[in-house]
Amino acid sequence: MNDHALVLVSAALLSHLLLQQQPASRLRLHVCGLACALSIVCGVTGGQLLERLLVVPWQLQDLRLFLLLPWMALLAWGVTRALARLRPDWPTADLTWPIVSNALLLGLALQVVGEHREWLAALGYGLVAGMGFWLALVLFDDLMQRSKHPDVPKALRGLPVTLLGAGVMTLAFSGLNGLLGQ
């Protein structure tokens, strides 16, 4: 569970830092969270489908990573395009790269596929990870907004308080270790 918490927080931190390059609104942040959550769910279930239809019958276990990488890139592109078509007023421009840069997508898909989980368990695992990622992204945004308060020392504003927040979030998510049975 500690590894999961570290990957979740580091992926959210990286995505949040990529989103900070442009002026981010709350709507853009939630659209990115939704797109990442959908990508995680589709990536895990599609990874299982690839495993059962392609990897196991043709004994391509050593090439699993090279089969999942294009799948994740296709999802990052497809989910943002689908959201743009469904809701044209949502800010989906330039969301493909934060989704592609998420190691969480690939790591979670590899873990679920490697453990040979059932469909429902994999879907639940993807949903929980996607919602956790969305929550971590929103918490980072809230932390950045609160760090602009005049009571926060100038030396801690920006990246230092973000890294401190990432450490505290990792400890909080690690506190959930053992909450759900293995």
FISETI-78101 format. One record per residue (C-alpha): residue in three letters; chain; x, y, z. Coordinates in nm, 3 decimals, padded with zeros to 5 digits. Example, Ala and Ser with C-alpha at 12.3 -4.5 7.8 and 13.67 -1.06 7.14 Angstrom:
<pts>
PT code unit       u       v       w
PT  ALA    A  01.230 -00.450  00.780
PT  SER    A  01.367 -00.106  00.714
</pts>
This chain:
<pts>
PT code unit       u       v       w
PT  MET    A  00.000  00.000  00.000
PT  ASN    A  00.290  00.237  00.066
PT  ASP    A  00.406  00.201 -00.293
PT  HIS    A  00.054  00.272 -00.416
PT  ALA    A  00.033  00.589 -00.206
PT  LEU    A  00.371  00.711 -00.328
PT  VAL    A  00.281  00.650 -00.693
PT  LEU    A -00.061  00.813 -00.650
PT  VAL    A  00.078  01.127 -00.486
PT  SER    A  00.376  01.156 -00.723
PT  ALA    A  00.153  01.118 -01.029
PT  ALA    A -00.089  01.379 -00.895
PT  LEU    A  00.200  01.613 -00.814
PT  LEU    A  00.344  01.577 -01.163
PT  SER    A  00.006  01.632 -01.326
PT  HIS    A -00.062  01.932 -01.107
PT  LEU    A  00.274  02.086 -01.192
PT  LEU    A  00.204  02.030 -01.562
PT  LEU    A -00.136  02.193 -01.521
PT  GLN    A  00.023  02.493 -01.348
PT  GLN    A  00.205  02.590 -01.669
PT  GLN    A -00.122  02.741 -01.792
PT  PRO    A -00.373  02.938 -01.589
PT  ALA    A -00.586  02.664 -01.438
PT  SER    A -00.946  02.706 -01.340
PT  ARG    A -01.136  02.473 -01.111
PT  LEU    A -01.331  02.343 -01.412
PT  ARG    A -01.009  02.257 -01.598
PT  LEU    A -00.877  02.078 -01.291
PT  HIS    A -01.194  01.870 -01.253
PT  VAL    A -01.203  01.792 -01.625
PT  CYS    A -00.843  01.669 -01.598
PT  GLY    A -00.935  01.461 -01.292
PT  LEU    A -01.231  01.310 -01.473
PT  ALA    A -01.023  01.238 -01.784
PT  CYS    A -00.752  01.071 -01.575
PT  ALA    A -01.006  00.866 -01.379
PT  LEU    A -01.170  00.749 -01.702
PT  SER    A -00.828  00.668 -01.848
PT  ILE    A -00.736  00.464 -01.542
PT  VAL    A -01.061  00.265 -01.548
PT  CYS    A -01.042  00.202 -01.925
PT  GLY    A -00.668  00.132 -01.905
PT  VAL    A -00.705 -00.135 -01.640
PT  THR    A -01.000 -00.311 -01.804
PT  GLY    A -00.848 -00.280 -02.152
PT  GLY    A -00.516 -00.407 -02.018
PT  GLN    A -00.691 -00.714 -01.888
PT  LEU    A -00.856 -00.762 -02.224
PT  LEU    A -00.516 -00.736 -02.398
PT  GLU    A -00.375 -00.985 -02.149
PT  ARG    A -00.645 -01.245 -02.207
PT  LEU    A -00.679 -01.206 -02.584
PT  LEU    A -00.323 -01.138 -02.693
PT  VAL    A -00.055 -01.191 -02.429
PT  VAL    A -00.159 -01.527 -02.280
PT  PRO    A -00.258 -01.709 -02.602
PT  TRP    A  00.056 -01.598 -02.787
PT  GLN    A  00.283 -01.617 -02.479
PT  LEU    A  00.399 -01.255 -02.503
PT  GLN    A  00.447 -01.197 -02.129
PT  ASP    A  00.784 -01.030 -02.185
PT  LEU    A  00.627 -00.777 -02.424
PT  ARG    A  00.341 -00.679 -02.192
PT  LEU    A  00.489 -00.334 -02.131
PT  PHE    A  00.525 -00.261 -02.503
PT  LEU    A  00.165 -00.362 -02.563
PT  LEU    A  00.028 -00.148 -02.280
PT  LEU    A  00.223  00.169 -02.370
PT  PRO    A  00.042  00.231 -02.700
PT  TRP    A -00.287  00.140 -02.534
PT  MET    A -00.232  00.407 -02.266
PT  ALA    A -00.131  00.668 -02.525
PT  LEU    A -00.441  00.589 -02.730
PT  LEU    A -00.656  00.624 -02.420
PT  ALA    A -00.502  00.959 -02.328
PT  TRP    A -00.580  01.088 -02.675
PT  GLY    A -00.923  00.923 -02.702
PT  VAL    A -01.062  01.019 -02.362
PT  THR    A -00.984  01.388 -02.411
PT  ARG    A -01.136  01.381 -02.760
PT  ALA    A -01.448  01.204 -02.634
PT  LEU    A -01.492  01.456 -02.353
PT  ALA    A -01.444  01.741 -02.601
PT  ARG    A -01.719  01.598 -02.821
PT  LEU    A -01.956  01.531 -02.533
PT  ARG    A -01.905  01.870 -02.371
PT  PRO    A -01.757  02.124 -02.616
PT  ASP    A -01.760  02.398 -02.351
PT  TRP    A -01.519  02.207 -02.126
PT  PRO    A -01.148  02.305 -02.141
PT  THR    A -00.999  01.982 -02.277
PT  ALA    A -00.724  02.140 -02.487
PT  ASP    A -00.373  02.027 -02.390
PT  LEU    A -00.489  01.762 -02.143
PT  THR    A -00.337  01.476 -02.339
PT  TRP    A  00.018  01.528 -02.208
PT  PRO    A -00.067  01.533 -01.836
PT  ILE    A -00.257  01.207 -01.888
PT  VAL    A  00.021  01.047 -02.093
PT  SER    A  00.279  01.146 -01.830
PT  ASN    A  00.096  00.957 -01.558
PT  ALA    A  00.297  00.657 -01.454
PT  LEU    A -00.004  00.563 -01.245
PT  LEU    A -00.194  00.449 -01.553
PT  LEU    A  00.075  00.213 -01.671
PT  GLY    A  00.179  00.092 -01.327
PT  LEU    A -00.173  00.012 -01.219
PT  ALA    A -00.251 -00.167 -01.545
PT  LEU    A  00.067 -00.374 -01.517
PT  GLN    A -00.007 -00.466 -01.157
PT  VAL    A -00.369 -00.564 -01.216
PT  VAL    A -00.280 -00.762 -01.528
PT  GLY    A  00.012 -00.932 -01.351
PT  GLU    A -00.205 -01.037 -01.059
PT  HIS    A -00.468 -01.191 -01.289
PT  ARG    A -00.758 -01.024 -01.112
PT  GLU    A -01.118 -01.084 -01.211
PT  TRP    A -01.303 -00.826 -01.421
PT  LEU    A -01.512 -00.683 -01.140
PT  ALA    A -01.216 -00.658 -00.902
PT  ALA    A -01.005 -00.488 -01.169
PT  LEU    A -01.285 -00.245 -01.247
PT  GLY    A -01.325 -00.162 -00.878
PT  TYR    A -00.949 -00.123 -00.839
PT  GLY    A -00.942  00.116 -01.135
PT  LEU    A -01.239  00.317 -01.003
PT  VAL    A -01.086  00.357 -00.659
PT  ALA    A -00.748  00.456 -00.804
PT  GLY    A -00.910  00.702 -01.045
PT  MET    A -01.115  00.868 -00.773
PT  GLY    A -00.809  00.878 -00.544
PT  PHE    A -00.607  01.043 -00.818
PT  TRP    A -00.883  01.298 -00.877
PT  LEU    A -00.894  01.370 -00.502
PT  ALA    A -00.517  01.414 -00.485
PT  LEU    A -00.526  01.658 -00.779
PT  VAL    A -00.798  01.867 -00.613
PT  LEU    A -00.609  01.863 -00.281
PT  PHE    A -00.293  01.988 -00.454
PT  ASP    A -00.489  02.270 -00.617
PT  ASP    A -00.641  02.365 -00.283
PT  LEU    A -00.296  02.360 -00.125
PT  MET    A -00.159  02.592 -00.394
PT  GLN    A -00.447  02.835 -00.348
PT  ARG    A -00.401  02.839  00.030
PT  SER    A -00.025  02.886 -00.001
PT  LYS    A -00.085  03.225 -00.165
PT  HIS    A -00.224  03.353  00.164
PT  PRO    A -00.012  03.632  00.323
PT  ASP    A  00.040  03.428  00.642
PT  VAL    A  00.250  03.171  00.454
PT  PRO    A  00.618  03.275  00.453
PT  LYS    A  00.745  03.378  00.110
PT  ALA    A  01.022  03.118  00.123
PT  LEU    A  00.765  02.838  00.140
PT  ARG    A  00.528  02.960 -00.133
PT  GLY    A  00.513  02.761 -00.454
PT  LEU    A  00.710  02.440 -00.493
PT  PRO    A  00.836  02.402 -00.130
PT  VAL    A  00.487  02.400  00.018
PT  THR    A  00.372  02.170 -00.263
PT  LEU    A  00.644  01.919 -00.178
PT  LEU    A  00.564  01.944  00.193
PT  GLY    A  00.198  01.887  00.109
PT  ALA    A  00.293  01.586 -00.103
PT  GLY    A  00.476  01.437  00.194
PT  VAL    A  00.182  01.492  00.426
PT  MET    A -00.058  01.347  00.168
PT  THR    A  00.164  01.041  00.130
PT  LEU    A  00.156  00.990  00.506
PT  ALA    A -00.223  01.029  00.506
PT  PHE    A -00.271  00.781  00.222
PT  SER    A -00.024  00.543  00.389
PT  GLY    A -00.240  00.561  00.700
PT  LEU    A -00.505  00.378  00.499
PT  ASN    A -00.269  00.081  00.476
PT  GLY    A -00.443 -00.229  00.601
PT  LEU    A -00.787 -00.066  00.596
PT  LEU    A -00.899 -00.302  00.323
PT  GLY    A -00.801 -00.666  00.348
PT  GLN    A -00.557 -00.810  00.098
</pts>
